[in-house]
């Protein structure tokens, strides 16, 4: 996953709202972070899946991970939310 421009050496990473630890949960490689576990984001819903949700026939239980990065820029605290995942 690509880090936002301007992220220095001090930043926090949250996966689904839970803070992650560098070295245990992820590692930094240049301007990217790599998670130790497989992450996924649910794509757009097709017509039949949307219709089944609308009618209450089925729910959606697919993996939908969200990654947020908190860092300082220009003396302010910046939150980059819902960053896109890059498959390995």
N, C-alpha and C positions, 0 to 999 in steps of 0.2 A: 504494500500500500504506500503510495506516494505521500510524503509529508507536505503540508502547505508551505508556500514560500515564506521565508522569514523565521522559520522555527530554528531556534538555536540549540544549545546543548541541554537546556533545562526545559522540560515539557512533561505533561502528564497525559497518559493514554487511558481511555475508558472504553471497555467493550460491553455493550448492552447495559451501560450505566455503572459498571463495576470497574474500579481502578485496577489497572494492570501493572505489573512490575517488570521493568527492563531486566533481561537476563533470565527471568523465570518464565514469563508469559510471552515475551517478544524480544527481538533484538533489532538494533538499528544497523542498517547497511547503507552508508552514504546518506542520501536524502529519502530513504524508504525505511519502513519498519516491516518486519517479517514476524508473523505470529507462529507459535509452535504448533497450534492446532488449526485444523481446516475451518475456514470461515466461509459463509455463503450469504447472499442477499437474494430474497425472493424477487423474481422478475415480475413483469406485468401479468395480470390475470387475464386468461383467455375468456372468451364469451361463455363457454359452458361452466367454467369454474366460478365466474362472476355470478352467473344465473343461479347456480346451486347455493352460493352464499346468500344471495338476495332472497331466495325462497326458503332459506333456513334448512336446506337439506343436508348441507355439509359445512364444516368450518374449514379454516385454513391453518394448518399446523406445520408448514414448511419452515425450515431454518431461515431466519432473517436477522442476521447480525448487523449491529450498528456500531461504528467506531467514531469516537470523538477525541480530539486532541486539544488540550489547553496549554497555551504558551504566552509568553510576554512579548509584546511588540510596541515600540514607541511609548513605553511607560504604562501601557494598558494591558489588561488581561484579555486575551482573545480566545474564543472557543470556535474551533472548526468542527462542525457537527455533521454526522452522516456521511463521512468520507467514503468515496467509492472504493470497493475492494478490487484488487488486481489478482487474477488467478496466477498461481505459480507455474 
